[in-house]
Amino acid sequence: MKAIHVLIITSTLFFFGCDSSFNPIQENEELHFSMYGVLDVHADTQWVRVMPVGRSLLPTDPDVEPVQVQLTDHSTNEVKMFKDSLFKFGTNIYVYNYWIADSVSPNQEYTITATGDDGRQSKVKIHTPSVLEVPEVLRPSGGENIMVTGTTADSVVVAGSKYLVQPITPMGCGPETSVSISHIESLIQRSDGEYIFRADNSSAIAAELGTSRGGFIVNKRSVEVVTSKSDWPNGSILSEWEISIPRILSNVENGTGVVAGVARREVTITPRRPACER
């Protein structure tokens, strides 16, 4: 499940796919566009990444033209158009992210359709989950020991802690680092929808920083919980290499990728404080 978490929800929940180790794609008339993203019932803006399927999953052409991407609400038959933004990653990776400043309704069906100038078309049908109640977060003994509880009508697909931390060094403190820790393997979800997970994150943070359990300072703490319906891919038995192969893990028609309906909540445990100066 860790690979799926990395694939679908990164620091911004929906920007992913640019670090795939899989490169060559066989010429295939049926695979028109790759589509990655989520429709979040608690977000006021929706994002999806859409790119033409070429011979590489790492597009390096800055002159690639945007395509028409639209969102259809099946409950009202209303169609809305996404706006496009060209993003550059590293020195030579270019992708189009499409966005629409609008919310989506819970327990509804939507379709996102990408259409090229030549009429080529890929589409994906998304089912949004129910509203997710804000989880309760406790720190029974302070520090990085937490307990998180809540209820949901859907499946919890992401449960994790997010930190901004700095290692303590002989000279003061090192650079600030973002650390994300998944708790999905230890989460317990009961048949009545109640879920709970506990964690002591000190060791995981120390391991990430290469320091001791007490050898760091925390500038921000938060917890993230995400729920979804059947759109969320069940790829826990696949390797990260297998996940990157078109059609192995995809819900896109005439294309490749994954777009899921989600409900995401992030609870700030301690607010942001200024980073320590070295």
Secondary structure, DSSP 8 states (H G I E B T S, - for coil): -HHHHHHH-STTSS---TT-S-------TT--EEEEEEEETT-SSEEEEEEE--S-SS---TT----EEEEEETTTTEEEE-EEEEEEETTTEEEEEEEES----TT-EEEEEEE-TTS-EEEEEEE--------EEE-TTSTTEEEEEEE-SSEEEEEEEEEEEEEEETTEE---EEEEEE-TTT-EE-TTSEEEEEEE-HHHHHHHHTS-TTSEEEEEEEEEEEEE-TTS---TTS-HHHHTSTTTS---BTEEEEEEEEEEEEEEEE--------
